[in-house]
Amino acid sequence: MRGKRKKAIVGSIILIMALFAVCSLDPSLAIRRYILLHGQPINSAKAEIVKNGYHDAKYGELYDVTGYMDPATRDELGVFYLKKKGILWYVASVGTGP
C-alpha cells in the first residue's frame, strides 16, 4: 500500500511540474499562470492580454493586461514584461506603466 501511495504522490508532482512547464511555453499562458499563483484564479481566466510590440533590453517584451488587480492597493497592474529563457517564458516585471 505504501508503494502505491508514494507512486501517486510522485506522479502528481511530475504532472504539476509538467503543467507549469507547458504554461511557460506561451507568453500569455505565463501571464495567466502568474495571475493564478498570485491568488486570482477568475482573473487569470478573464484577463485580456495584448502584446505591445515594445522590447526593453533590461526587462524584455511588453504586454498590456487588463483585469489583474493588486490585492493590497486594488490598483490595476496592467503592464507585464516577459523574458524568455531557452524555450520558456517568465514574468520579469509587473507594474502600472512602462
N, C-alpha and C positions, 0 to 999 in steps of 0.2 A: 504494500500500500504506500509506503514512504517513497518508493521509486517512482510511482505514477504521479504522486503529488509534486515531487521535485522536477520531473519532466514537464509537467503542466506549468509550473512557475517559470522554468527556463524558457519554455515555448512562448509564454505570454510576454516575457521580457524581450525576446527576439522579435516578436510581432510588433510590439510597441516601438522598438528601435527602427524596424523596417518602415513603419508608418511615418515616423519622424523624418527618416531619410527621404522617402518619397515626397513628403511635403516640402522638402528643401530643393527639389529639382526645378520648381517653377517659382518665379518671384512672387506671384500673387498668393500661392499656397504658403510661402514662407511668411508673408504678412499675415495671412489668416491664422497660421499657427501661432505667431507672436501674440495676436489679439486673444486667441483662445487661452494661451498659457498665462495671460495677464487677467484672467477671470471674467472674460466677456464672451461666453460661447455664442450667444444670439448675435452679438455684433460681429463676431468672426464670420458668420454666415451671411449677414446682411450688408457688410461694408462694401462700398464701391471703390474700386482700385483702378487708377488710371496712370499709365506711365507718362511722365512729364517730358522725357526726352533729354533731360539735362544730366550730364555726368560730371561729378566732382572728383578730382583726383584723390582727395583725402577720404571722403565719405562714400562714394560710389554712385549708383544710379538713383535718381529721384523719382518717387512715386507719390501721387496725391491720393489720399484716402479720406473718404467721408464715412462717418459712422463709428469712429473709435473715440471714446471719451476717456480722459484721465480720471480715474476713480477718486483721487484726492481733491482735485480742483474743479472737476466737472467741465473742464475746457476740452474742446475737440482738438485732438492731436492728429493733424491731417497731413503731415509731411514725414515720409519714411525714406530713409536712404538704405539701399541694399548693396551688399558686396557679394561677389562670387568667389568661392574658394574651391578650385577644381570644378566639379560639376554641381556643387551645392550652393544655394543662395542662403544668406542670413541677413537679418536686420542689423545694420551697423549703427543707426541713429534714428530717433523718433522725436518730433517736436512740432512746433506750431508754425514755423516758417523756415524758408531756405536760409 
